[in-house]
Amino acid sequence: MSPTGTPNPAPEPVAQPAPAHTAPPARALPGHGESHRHVLVAIVLNKPGVLNRVASLMRARNFNIETLAVSHTDQPEVSRMTITLRGDDVAVEQAAKQLYRLIDVLKVQDVTSDPTVEHEIALIKVRADERNRGEVLTIAEMYKSRVVDLAAESLIVEATGTEAEVDALIALLRGFGIKELVRSGTVVMSRGAGSIEEATKR
Amino acid sequence: MGTQEDDGRATARLGRSPSAANDARAIARDGRAPTTAGAPAATTVGQTAATAADEAAGPRQRINHMPGAGTARAEAISAGRREMLSDATRNQIRSLAERGVKRPRIGADAVCESLLRQGVSVWFGYPGGVVLPLYDVLGDYPELRHILVRHEQGGAHAAEGYARATGKVGVCLGTSGPGATNLVTGIGDAMLDSVPIVAITGNVVGSLLGKDAFQEIDITGITLACTKHNYLVRDANDIPRVFAEAFHIARTGRPGPVHIDLTKDALMGVCTAEHPETLNLPGFKPTLDGNIRQIKLAAQEIAKARRPVILAGHGILIADATEELRELAEKAQIPVAHTLLGVSAMDETHPLSLGFVGMHGWKHVNKTIQSADLLIALGMRFDDRVTGHVPTFAPYARIIHVDIDPAEIGKNVAVEIPIVGDVKRVLTALIPFVEAVEPETRAPYLAEIAEWRAESEKTPWHGSGAWRNGQLSADFVVSRIGDATGHDATLVADVGQNQMWTARYGGFRRPNSHISSGGLGTMGFGLPAAMGAAVGRPDKETWAIVGDGGLQMTVQELMTLVQEHIPLRIALLNNHKLGMVRQWQELVYAGNYHSSHLLGPDWCKLAEAYGVAAFRADAPEQVDAAIAAARAVDGPALIEFCIAEQQNVFPMMPAGKGLSDLLEEQFEEPKQ
């Protein structure tokens, strides 16, 4: 490296060692890039404590799970987790690799940029009486959601859709007064014939 | 176990020989060679002790602790064990009926059988309420040598030391509750340093789980975060499968600790399950062979590089790839730097071996890395003690990173050529693609490093000065131990300054002859881990090099050494300080020495009270004599080296700084 410090990865000839303080380009720190939302699908063994292992690992490795949905698959010994979290690509890749280290984890895939069907379900208990019930029903209908319970002072809207769609509906209903809200967390499935579970079938 | 205890004490009493020890100590103080007077006395006494213990243990076949290693009887037992545990005979482990025992086979039997099938011959444990069913059957398995430690933490570290010295899986055991939590430090240490151990704990009967029963703790919940995998076993019939899986997981791929928690009813219940011949672990398939395209790319990078450096880590030793490492280094004439746990991966007298890298590494090594154009990182994980501030780490270098754990790739440092695989297999595949380089081609590069090395070794306190201002220098002591043992002994360090001095000045030539707690940095590791290493490698001399702080954390294991007649040498570097804490307080916290001054006992008296021969050296001319005297003892021995209280380990990379920002200040006169 010349004293002027042109950023060139190739070193000078052997006789002149590169002095370490001539402003070389800083080495990138993994995990410090732009953070955005990622969706991971983990296929795990259906054993007691697996959820605990996954959750504990994410906490210990300093990843913040936004949503987590767990259920059986068609194979009784296998469960499927859908995890959404925020982070840069390297950090999330690291999270996936760490999950792989768990003995009970069979497969992990980051499906963020894959074509997928992505859905979550929300139940929203909204304040609604005879004066504004019609308005609530119209909004619910526009979002292709349905009313699953009706009472004099309130009703429950069942909404499905992507996280963003559900967010938008909730934002609209907030004006009426949300008494209670529950969301299942996102579940995803990749489009087309391919199957994430394929590799785990025996 | 009363009789057994008596045996131990008999050994202890005879081995103690205060007069002989005092003689040797006095001689050591005088600086005369003790081999002529004190040492033979100690040897004779020690031999008497071994014979006495031998006779005492002779008729007691059931409980066999094999004291007096080196005797003909001990050798015969060892040979029997080797025979028994070879692959050809491992399926012929005798059943209860063949042992002439008339009782049903219970879970505890399945545990013992499993251990034998896995080739375990020694384990370290501490009994307690819920594991008593296991201790009740242990007498039927005399091939399993159970070493009663004095604290479960010592047992876990001993299992680690055993595993590191032998490459086999170490086994430790504790009871439920406090026994289990005491193991956790050792388990965590094994996790951070990728050491294959199986830690067994008992737990309360299944029906009491979750009821806050006596000595109940959710130990699987606790070890979840610091094991490679863990199991809670509630059914005796699960024991054979779980043990087979646990040993496989512990030693396969990147090794690590596996914890098995056994409820008392699992240990006591009748077990009809057979030992599995195959394992069903669909989620555990480590990648062993490197991707061949990546390997070829790596070879191209190596051919292009003009200032390449190999960074050899613990993986080289774990994968037994020291020969391949040397071959690669020699073929392409690449100098080799070691991480702390990679020390001893290459003979340090080899012209291409540079030495130890990182926070307290040699300056010339750090300089070489900072000016390198290619780092070949083999089985290491870019710990922050190696890289320092990552943006300034090896700024001109492209990096080839070989590791068996995919999660290590790109975790701390972005790398250009990742290769996931077992480092031995990767190197075997890589070497044929690497272009041979003539030594002359690299001569200017290597000469430059040699120049830096000479410069860095000239600095005071760098192994050159035995004596400074009337004080004994620690690096001198460590290098004399290395020389006296022909650089063939296993040196086990504790944590802190003693650890850095050991790594820097031990002069390691044999693989796995250096054992140190790297990742977790566990004070108190040294003595018990060295005990395990000494048990695992009775053919090699073993030394623990410890500080007075760390030794006070696990000093109780001195009694285990005596009871089991383990010939460990302990070099205590006594500066009456928590040395590394004091060093940081001096250099980083403006000399605010809070809580780093440490009172200790009269170490020679303490050791002798335990029955350990003790020596003291407080001047350079006494060092060699004390080492020789300790080596002549048959059984454990301790030397207290009274070293300079204010000696620092230099160079030092301050936390948050880079490898180019080494502190090398000359030590000034103490202000205290």
HADDOCK unambig.tbl for C-alpha pairs under 7 A between the chains (distance, minus, plus):
assign (segid A and resid 9 and name CA) (segid B and resid 396 and name CA) 5.30 0.50 0.50
assign (segid A and resid 10 and name CA) (segid B and resid 373 and name CA) 6.82 0.50 0.50
assign (segid A and resid 11 and name CA) (segid B and resid 373 and name CA) 6.19 0.50 0.50
assign (segid A and resid 11 and name CA) (segid B and resid 396 and name CA) 6.83 0.50 0.50
assign (segid A and resid 14 and name CA) (segid B and resid 306 and name CA) 6.91 0.50 0.50
assign (segid A and resid 14 and name CA) (segid B and resid 444 and name CA) 6.59 0.50 0.50
assign (segid A and resid 14 and name CA) (segid B and resid 445 and name CA) 5.70 0.50 0.50
assign (segid A and resid 15 and name CA) (segid B and resid 444 and name CA) 6.42 0.50 0.50
assign (segid A and resid 17 and name CA) (segid B and resid 371 and name CA) 6.37 0.50 0.50
assign (segid A and resid 18 and name CA) (segid B and resid 371 and name CA) 5.27 0.50 0.50
assign (segid A and resid 19 and name CA) (segid B and resid 371 and name CA) 6.75 0.50 0.50
assign (segid A and resid 20 and name CA) (segid B and resid 370 and name CA) 5.99 0.50 0.50
assign (segid A and resid 20 and name CA) (segid B and resid 371 and name CA) 6.29 0.50 0.50
assign (segid A and resid 20 and name CA) (segid B and resid 660 and name CA) 6.66 0.50 0.50
assign (segid A and resid 24 and name CA) (segid B and resid 395 and name CA) 5.95 0.50 0.50
assign (segid A and resid 25 and name CA) (segid B and resid 395 and name CA) 6.68 0.50 0.50
assign (segid A and resid 26 and name CA) (segid B and resid 391 and name CA) 4.58 0.50 0.50
assign (segid A and resid 26 and name CA) (segid B and resid 392 and name CA) 5.89 0.50 0.50
assign (segid A and resid 26 and name CA) (segid B and resid 395 and name CA) 6.69 0.50 0.50
assign (segid A and resid 27 and name CA) (segid B and resid 390 and name CA) 6.47 0.50 0.50
assign (segid A and resid 27 and name CA) (segid B and resid 391 and name CA) 4.16 0.50 0.50
assign (segid A and resid 27 and name CA) (segid B and resid 392 and name CA) 6.35 0.50 0.50
assign (segid A and resid 27 and name CA) (segid B and resid 393 and name CA) 6.91 0.50 0.50
assign (segid A and resid 27 and name CA) (segid B and resid 395 and name CA) 6.36 0.50 0.50
assign (segid A and resid 28 and name CA) (segid B and resid 391 and name CA) 6.05 0.50 0.50
assign (segid A and resid 28 and name CA) (segid B and resid 414 and name CA) 6.65 0.50 0.50
assign (segid A and resid 29 and name CA) (segid B and resid 390 and name CA) 6.60 0.50 0.50
assign (segid A and resid 29 and name CA) (segid B and resid 391 and name CA) 6.61 0.50 0.50
assign (segid A and resid 29 and name CA) (segid B and resid 413 and name CA) 6.28 0.50 0.50
assign (segid A and resid 29 and name CA) (segid B and resid 414 and name CA) 6.90 0.50 0.50
assign (segid A and resid 30 and name CA) (segid B and resid 410 and name CA) 6.64 0.50 0.50
assign (segid A and resid 30 and name CA) (segid B and resid 411 and name CA) 6.57 0.50 0.50
assign (segid A and resid 30 and name CA) (segid B and resid 412 and name CA) 6.33 0.50 0.50
assign (segid A and resid 30 and name CA) (segid B and resid 413 and name CA) 6.19 0.50 0.50
assign (segid A and resid 30 and name CA) (segid B and resid 414 and name CA) 5.95 0.50 0.50
assign (segid A and resid 53 and name CA) (segid B and resid 224 and name CA) 6.96 0.50 0.50
assign (segid A and resid 94 and name CA) (segid B and resid 407 and name CA) 6.16 0.50 0.50
assign (segid A and resid 94 and name CA) (segid B and resid 411 and name CA) 6.65 0.50 0.50
assign (segid A and resid 97 and name CA) (segid B and resid 406 and name CA) 6.48 0.50 0.50
assign (segid A and resid 97 and name CA) (segid B and resid 407 and name CA) 4.89 0.50 0.50
assign (segid A and resid 98 and name CA) (segid B and resid 407 and name CA) 5.72 0.50 0.50
assign (segid A and resid 103 and name CA) (segid B and resid 229 and name CA) 6.74 0.50 0.50
assign (segid A and resid 103 and name CA) (segid B and resid 283 and name CA) 5.17 0.50 0.50
assign (segid A and resid 103 and name CA) (segid B and resid 284 and name CA) 5.36 0.50 0.50
assign (segid A and resid 104 and name CA) (segid B and resid 283 and name CA) 5.45 0.50 0.50
assign (segid A and resid 105 and name CA) (segid B and resid 283 and name CA) 5.38 0.50 0.50
assign (segid A and resid 106 and name CA) (segid B and resid 282 and name CA) 6.57 0.50 0.50
assign (segid A and resid 106 and name CA) (segid B and resid 283 and name CA) 4.37 0.50 0.50
